[in-house]
């Protein structure tokens, strides 16, 4: 038991602490940033100071990513490289660089989320714990990644399944000690997160179970999510190749664009938590469609910059808009339920991590009464999208 229990506990505590601090920092900076962006609309001096700050942050992040390429982007691919031995990380330096760089990028208004950095921060913290033990370093790094998701979203099952589906190789899935270490770390990080942030779900949504007729609508929702998830992934790839290796002036232009968007269309900035929470109250199909297109394009541009930040949460926000629009068209009395189902369908299609997707959406919302329709939507969306491509947004092959 000591071969997995003690490493799991230590990894959960260390990774959970790092990610909890990161989560709190991002929430605080985004709150302050929101006030600054709002003030810039009416005060020219605040506006000038805002753009000067954005250009300075953009230049600093560009230099940081150039010096430490593993800091760029979400970080999941870098974690995979570390596990298979392609890349050796600089433990303490990487945690500090990813923490500060990602928090600054998200607070600057880029359409990026906290989940990718949370995974990398957790995995890097796990690597630090692995130095205390002579073997099973890969198991502990995976446990740290799982703890990162667990602490960031209050989702221990999702953390476990992400490590199992996305980080473990075929042989690794047969490793009992790996599973046990990951499970212990994920639960430990969840408990720590619940103590700090409270035991409530990240998004407190309330939805009634679907009727028999509404279950039949899943046969329409799932293909729609599969198509839009595939299209969103392709859009991100197109922008990534279009921008290519960014020069400094292009990077500054991107951060300047984030300033404009942040002042005039704050809803599509950041990870998209506001869009998810407002999804059930949407009343105009045109507004929903506009938010979806704006968020998809801005997320693609933000991701193309390779700034530190994830795309899982923006994908969930897009799914919330898909579900809200679908409900307005076909089931206005079940908007909240279809917002949740849209989130599940979009992430299953774009991410190709179906089991983690189902667990994450249920744990994030607390709507366990939707477990059957979530499972159906995830299975259909994933299955249909996998016909087109087996790779998702967490795979290197998608961006090659």
JOGILIN-V202878 format. One record per backbone hydrogen bond with DSSP energy under -1.0 kcal/mol. NH is the residue of the N-H (numbers start at 1). CO is the residue of the C=O. E is the energy in kcal/mol with one decimal. If there is no record, write none. Layout:
nh->(NH;NH)
co->(CO;CO)
e->(E;E)
This chain:
nh->(4;5;8;9;10;11;12;13;14;15;16;17;18;19;20;21;22;23;24;25;26;27;28;29;30;31;32;33;34;35;36;37;38;39;40;43;47;48;49;50;51;52;53;54;55;56;57;58;59;60;61;62;63;64;65;66;67;68;71;72;73;79;80;81;82;83;84;86;87;94;95;96;97;98;99;100;101;102;103;104;105;106;107;108;109;110;112;113;118;119;120;121;122;123;124;125;126;127;128;129;130;132;133;140;141;142;143;144;145;146;147;148;149;150;151;152;153;154;159;160;161;162;163;164;165;166;168;173;174;175;179;180;181;182;183;184;185;186;187;188;189;190;191;192;193;194;195;196;197;198;203;205;205;215;216;218;219;220;221;222;224;225;226;227;228;229;230;231;232;233;234;235;236;237;238;239;240;241;242;243;244;251;252;253;254;255;256;257;258;259;260;261;262;263;264;265;268;269;276;277;278;281;282;288;289;290;291;292;293;294;295;296;297;298;299;300;301;302;303;304;306;310;315;316;317;318;319;320;321;322;323;324;325;326;327;328;329;330;331;334;338;339;340;341;342;343;344;345;346;347;348;349;350;351;352;357;358;359;360;361;362;363;364;365;366;368;370;371;374;375;376;377;378;379;380;381;382;383;384;385;386;389;393;395)
co->(1;1;4;5;6;7;8;9;10;11;12;13;14;15;16;17;18;19;20;21;22;23;24;25;26;27;28;29;30;31;32;33;34;35;36;39;43;44;45;46;47;48;49;50;51;52;53;54;55;56;57;58;59;60;61;62;63;64;68;69;306;75;76;77;78;79;80;81;81;90;91;92;93;94;95;96;97;98;99;100;101;102;103;104;106;105;110;310;114;115;116;117;118;119;120;121;122;123;124;125;126;129;130;136;137;138;139;140;141;142;143;144;145;146;147;148;149;150;155;156;157;158;159;160;161;162;163;169;171;172;175;176;177;178;179;180;181;182;183;184;185;186;187;188;189;190;191;192;193;194;364;203;365;211;212;215;216;217;217;218;220;221;222;223;224;225;226;227;228;229;230;231;232;233;234;235;236;237;238;239;240;247;248;249;250;251;252;253;254;255;256;257;258;259;260;261;265;266;272;273;274;278;279;284;285;286;287;288;289;290;291;292;293;294;295;296;297;298;299;300;303;113;311;312;313;314;315;316;317;318;319;320;321;322;323;324;325;326;327;331;334;335;336;337;338;339;340;341;342;343;344;345;346;347;348;353;354;355;356;357;358;359;360;361;362;366;367;368;370;371;372;373;374;375;376;377;378;379;380;381;382;385;350;392)
e->(-1.6;-3.3;-2.0;-2.7;-2.7;-2.6;-2.6;-2.4;-2.6;-2.8;-1.8;-1.9;-2.3;-2.6;-2.4;-2.2;-2.1;-3.1;-2.4;-2.3;-2.6;-2.2;-2.2;-2.8;-2.6;-1.7;-2.3;-3.0;-2.3;-1.4;-2.0;-2.9;-2.1;-2.3;-1.9;-1.3;-2.1;-2.5;-2.5;-2.5;-2.3;-2.2;-2.3;-2.5;-2.5;-1.9;-2.7;-2.9;-2.3;-2.2;-2.7;-2.4;-2.3;-2.2;-2.8;-1.9;-2.0;-2.8;-2.3;-1.0;-1.5;-2.0;-2.1;-2.4;-2.0;-2.2;-2.1;-2.2;-1.1;-3.4;-1.8;-1.9;-2.6;-2.9;-2.3;-2.3;-2.6;-2.3;-1.9;-2.3;-2.2;-2.5;-2.2;-1.4;-1.6;-1.4;-2.0;-2.9;-2.1;-2.3;-2.3;-3.3;-2.5;-2.6;-2.6;-2.3;-2.3;-2.0;-1.7;-1.9;-2.3;-2.1;-1.4;-1.8;-2.3;-2.4;-2.2;-2.1;-2.0;-2.4;-2.4;-1.8;-1.7;-2.4;-2.6;-2.1;-2.5;-1.5;-2.0;-2.1;-2.7;-2.3;-1.9;-1.9;-3.1;-2.8;-1.7;-1.5;-1.7;-1.6;-1.9;-2.6;-2.5;-2.4;-2.5;-2.4;-2.4;-2.6;-2.3;-2.4;-2.5;-1.9;-2.5;-2.3;-2.5;-2.7;-2.0;-1.8;-3.3;-1.5;-3.0;-1.6;-1.1;-1.8;-1.2;-1.4;-1.5;-1.8;-2.3;-2.3;-1.5;-2.6;-2.5;-2.5;-2.7;-2.8;-2.0;-2.4;-2.6;-2.0;-2.3;-2.4;-2.2;-2.1;-2.5;-2.2;-2.3;-2.3;-2.2;-2.5;-1.9;-2.0;-2.5;-1.7;-2.0;-2.0;-2.2;-2.3;-2.0;-1.5;-1.8;-2.7;-2.7;-1.8;-2.2;-3.2;-1.4;-1.7;-1.9;-2.5;-1.9;-1.1;-1.6;-1.9;-2.4;-2.3;-2.4;-2.3;-2.5;-2.7;-2.6;-2.5;-2.4;-2.5;-2.4;-1.8;-2.2;-2.7;-2.8;-1.8;-1.6;-2.8;-1.4;-2.0;-2.3;-2.3;-2.2;-2.1;-1.6;-2.1;-2.7;-2.4;-2.6;-2.5;-2.4;-2.2;-1.5;-2.4;-1.6;-2.1;-2.1;-2.2;-2.0;-2.2;-2.4;-1.9;-2.0;-2.6;-2.5;-2.0;-2.2;-1.9;-2.8;-2.8;-1.1;-2.4;-2.2;-2.1;-3.0;-2.5;-1.8;-2.6;-2.8;-1.6;-2.5;-1.4;-1.6;-1.4;-2.7;-2.1;-2.4;-2.7;-2.7;-2.4;-2.5;-2.7;-2.7;-2.4;-2.7;-2.3;-2.3;-2.0;-2.1;-1.8)
